[in-house]
Amino acid sequence: MSDVVSEIPTELHAGGPGLVQARRLVTEIPGPRSRERLERKKAHVADGVGTMLPVFVTAAGGGVLHDVDGNSLIDLGSGIAVTTVGNAAPSVVANVQRQVEAFTHTCFMITPYDGYVDVCAELARLTPGDHAKKSALFNSGAEAVENAVKIARTATGRDAVAVFDHAYHGRTNLTMAMTAKNMPYKHGFGPFANEVYRAPMSYPLRDGLSGEEAAARAIDVLDKQVGADNLSCIVIEPLQGEGGFVVPAPGFLPALAAWAGERGVLLVADEIQSGFCRTGDWFACDHEGVVPDLVTTAKGIAGGLPLAAVTGRAEVMDSVHAGGLGGTYGGNPVACAAALGAIEEMQAHDHNARARQVGAIMTERLTALQQKHPVVAEIRGRGAMMAIELNQPGTTTPDAARAAAASSYCHSQGVVTLTCGTWGNVFRFLPPLSISDELLHEAFDVVAEAFDATA
């Protein structure tokens, strides 16, 4: 592919915040060079690995992605909440460069290094609660969730796991069982792991229940269908991701946490998409002061490098026998260096405050959109994790076609947008916190055009 790479304009090789922060359309989206590469992808990459927007990126940073055709797109996706600090944040880049020059791998289970321990110390400091905590590091969110279940089962001596409607927890066999949506995540991949039970989620737009009422409904299901004495853990996204950015009604999470605590059931907060300043708090649990027993993290933790963690009460984490947790690449030194750089960026630039600012801008723009287009049934989310649910006006009938059409229009105009939700009718917005207000407003100008064009 070297002949193709040599054709890329020189200025597109340099990424990071130094990139020109502007939307620029030189060709149609995707352009001819991207389409050429898409043919090569089809020849060499399994069809099961889908691509939503086939523009091949050469550089990224701030709030933009540059492609091989010279186009510059505004990014409202952050690689699905991964590049919260930007695609090439200075502290991340500097830390990674230093670590790569020193060593790339030893396997922490063979010979340890400070970076792994430093990340665990930061997780103990930042995650909810002031109790003694320990962590174990892994590669992906799914791996973290699976290990959280292993730890919970060992600590409690119980097998059953409770999850919720609309949940997404990953693509391993166990986490597929825990994930609610069949297509594309589960279809044809069974049989799945057993002893996973699903309870109804608080979904205010659709159930009209208070948090306490929704919690009582979920607890009743778990009591009757599973029994608290059989439950090792409740695994829940405090603010759901792939399921549609569903925000539970106030009081739902505290009521679940109280019930679980009284019955020796561990509360596992899946903060993989919502953690690390995404919602305007370090973690979405912080919004209501909920302190989980275990927290799973990934995505935004390391500025784009693969890293995940389970962090929890020290006595719970230590219930697993030596050698029971780990993996060849878990807590890779380069990924740990990136995580420490990302946390430095979050603290130096007060990304919690920035997420709230971004959320305020998005809420203002989405409110104006809702007033003009009755297909927008609800605006929801927190901080820089916002969404709109699209239903046929005056009903709760999902309008996935409108969501797909509006998102496609945005793509054609150089704005990267994502959809989600059990019915595919939710438009979600996850801009990097390094985006400027000007770019964010320009992106939402295009979103408004998309809804006008698809009305």
Order of alpha helices (4+ residues) and beta strands (2+ residues): alpha-alpha-beta-beta-beta-alpha-alpha-alpha-beta-alpha-beta-alpha-beta-alpha-alpha-beta-alpha-beta-beta-beta-alpha-alpha-alpha-beta-beta-alpha-beta-beta-beta-alpha
